[in-house]
Amino acid sequence: MALEWLKLYNMTYYVVKYSGPFGFIKPWTAVRDGETFSQQFLTPSIVEGIEKKLFPELLNEPGKIQKILRHRLSYEAMDMQQEQTQTRGWKDDKKSKTKIRNKSVLIRGVMLNPMLHLAFASEADALAAAVQHVCLCRNEDVLIPYAEVLAMSEDEFNMLDGYELHFEKTEQSFLVGYNRFDDAKPMFGWLEISGKPVFNMK
């Protein structure tokens, strides 16, 4: 609804740019795959989680994205990294007479130098977001904001490089997971790829 309103009146987006050294978004279809590449777009529940981190006053209103209107995600490259995990359950080790948790090594395709643009309708909301960090999914995937808030038209935002999932169900939409904020309802969207979503910083 907010997007349709903006398109009708051609209002300004207030955009905050974030960047960090790395990031990983686990696809909803990957549970314990031995090798998994990071998802390249944000789902509705991820955007809502970022919004609720930036604006904790919205925590009591689950299932809604109210302030973040658009997003674009790009990155420099994928890097395959090893990650050690442990099972949730404990197992008796008769030799040492202790309890142990089995370990496993997974390979993650992690985004290097991800860059995220978030668009807001209000300059005040953008200024509030521009003094806080965000995380893509994992707590260690910290993205730091640039100080400047960019004022852009919709056309200018559309020219930004990156991946963006549009949160609507159309003929070209696909299932992207289940919303943890909204009674695990299925989430659908269609993917827009603009410019050079995989850039070279050199």
Steps between C-alpha positions, in 0.01 A plus 500: 500500500780741591681426173185563294453832681859604429467410132179701473647819646863447388633574847859504612676198650740566788772238461755369749795299370663230715809289442705239682779245443280194453147361523310174473126446449405136536235399244185365663544174308843439658483330838834324539628485144870419487555786254275804475531832319363814660162613379538821298181678602307595814166338579208685666586351840865612470397855410250502785768375739736780389219753539415383851867520596515860376160596643434288812173685562358281220572173681138471612375514139609168345440415137536857369772693320419865560809712448737322258349548155768355271842335518789408273773249590828459311840349582853460366537121485410168665760335721472137606565479875496213745268520799503258791163406646383284787189287537233618741493175698758359739650153476659285775869429442566178693879528473531842660177464699385839377229639275605625157340671202590372157666751269479552127663732247280681246608705199332839468514722192527835679451841335811718512451875556120499478338839440138563599283799410183555705239750384267686736210739435597725791829686537465469878481120473804495270698719740409269789612198295824671390645496853445127560654181367293218352555126451394310190414185696781385727609724786858494374400639159515863612443772241595857592310802362648779294439834672325666208130446428437505124185657358395316183209478263351159429671498160838572659452222754405260221840566340693379807691177448380198690242234573155590630213270579163668447259380766194419296338193353483510120538247220878534522516472881649202684498370856785648705425353842264528795461817705608455861331830590164408348392152618741330254294611201660431160690793349504568127683748282660561163864586449633810325868505403632844410831612351806318640387333825841333529750787490878529507646731763849505343 
